[in-house]
Each structure stands twice: as C-alpha cells, then as structure tokens.
Amino acid sequence: MEKSNFVDQIRIFCRSGHGGAGIKHFLRDKFTSKGGPDGGDGGRGAHIILKGNRNLWTLLHLRYYKNILAENGENGGHNNCTGRSGKDVIIEVPLGTIAMDEETGEKEVEILEDGQEIIWMPGGKGGLGNANFATPTNQAPDYAQPGLPGLEGWKVLELKVLADVGLVGFPNAGKSTLLSVITAAKPKIGNYAFTTITPNLGIVEYRDGRSFCMADMPGIIEGAAEGRGLGHRFLRHIERNPVLLFLIPADSADHRKEFDILMNELEQYNPELLHKQFLIAISKSDMLDDELKAAISAEMPDHIPHLFISSVAQQGLTELKDKLWEILNTSPAPEQ
C-alpha cells in the first residue's frame, strides 16, 4: 500500500522547563565578613511555543518526535545574579493546526496565521533569591524560593485543512477529477471508491490574477458521522471551509437522496456545518440531454443553487468558478 506523506494528527508527550531555584546566600569577601543577603533569582523554565508556517501542509515532520522536553531554568547565583532562562522550544506547524490535551480533550491552542506564535506550555517561573526578602526588621533572611515546575502531559496536534471551498460527495463522485482539471493539483484518480484517502489542495486561478483554494476531501459514506469509512478523519477537515461544493454524479440512482444523505452526515457530525454556504454541481453531465437536466433540476432543493458540469468534457467549469467566486465574496444572509 502506498504510504501517504500527509499526516493530520500526532500524539506527543510535552514538558515545559522547570523554573530555576532562587538561592540563599550572603555577601562574603575579604573586605566584608558579615554582608547582607545577595542570593539571586532562578531563571524561567523554557516555554513550548507553536508557530504557524504557511509552507507546511502536514504534521509529518513531527511524526518521530515522541517527546519534547524543554530546558530548565538555571538556579540563581550569588552577588544577585539571576540564573539563565531555559531556551524556548518553537514547534512550527501548518496553518489550521489545533493543539489539545489528550486526557481532557480540551482545545488549548489554534494556529491560523503565518508567523503566529502562541505560548502553548509556559515554563515554570524562577524562584526568588533571599535578597528579595530582606526588610528593615529581617535583614538576614535565610530562605529562598524554589522554582515552579513546568507543565507536562500527553498532547494531540490535529490539522484541519484551511481552504476556501471544500468538495463534498460520495466516493467516486468525480471530486479528484474536478480538482485536477481546474487546478494544478495532481490527486490520485481511479474508478473505485476511496481513491482519495487524504485531503488534496489546489489553487483555482480566476480572472485578473485572482484565485481561491479548493480542497478535495475523502468521500463520505452513510454513517460517516459515527466513524464508518474514513468518518471523522474526513469530516473534521470541512469545518474550516466557508463554502461546501456538493458533487453529485449525473448517473446517480437518486440525486436528491444522495444530497440528503450528505447533509444528514454533516448535521450528525456538527450541526454548525449547516450554516455554511452551499453549491451543488451535477458532475459527469456531458451524458445528459436537456430533458434529463430539467428532471434533475426539479429534484434539487430550491434554496441551494445548482449547476451542471463535466470535468472530462470541460463543460460548465467557467460558470462553476464564477459562481464559487460570487459566493465567496458575498456575505451570507442573516438568519431570520
């Protein structure tokens, strides 16, 4: 089996640095036999930081990093010297990455912009040396603070593809063929179900140098919301697509039923997906005459626009790009 370089989820153990301890020390030199406190503070433990990188599109580079252990801060020194802080660990991730705690499932960090840096796991604060505790009534404190511990635990990094348009449809509906025709992407294409097992991205060139991003997702099957087929692995990616393009093949036995199944799977997974903007494209329509097109149009829902295309015959693709561009640049009407 072909091994994919697309990795959209990893599990990793992370530990931020512990803070260095402050020290208890009193000034002693050849001129001073009983000097005051001069214990320095401990250094901060290293942070673990997530940074967005638009040139990355997968978490593959983190697959073999099972443990990320940040550096501890150094202890304080005499003569009020503060210990060195630990060197922060910066993890570069693709845009659309979510960091979660494995035990609680809570989302902790979300990276959406190139160059965006967020402290994911802060390092422990360094302890105060005894010089900080000197007062007029306590001029020789003989105690100092220990450094605070860092954070640690098993974490999950999950990538949700960022694209303007997501292709939704049953396996073998023609999604990969459409992407290969209107973009420079070269997805695997075959006449069998689940040809696509990972998302493929392509840039659609529009007029006047404008463009938008389209993602070909693995096909949905009935029961995907419960995890059947590629299940959640597919559905989580379309959460980030503002426009969903439903591809229904012209040779489908029941076009409306196919659309209703797709909508039901989206609703079962996350009802908020129904608030996105939709467009229906009847693919492989070069085999249809005007009478059949009229019959299929009558089956389609009135509130969702639809059109007929053929990727192989290059029919209706300009109209499709025009309609997608119009939807992408039109704010959705407020709900009543």
Secondary structure by P-SEA (a helix, b strand, c coil): ccccccccbbbbbbbcbbbbbbbbbccccccccccccbbbbbbbcccbbbbbbcccccccccccccbbbbbbbbbbbcccccccccbbbbbbbccbbbbbcccccccccccccccccccccccbbbbbccccccccccccccccccbbbbbbcbbbbbbcccccbbbbcccccaaaaaaaaacccccccccccccccbbbbbbbbcccccbbbbbbccccccccccccccccccccccccccbbbbbbbcccccaaaaaaaaaaaaaaacccccccbbbbbbcccccccaaaaaaaaaaccccbbbbbbbcccccaaaaaaaaaaaaaaccccccc
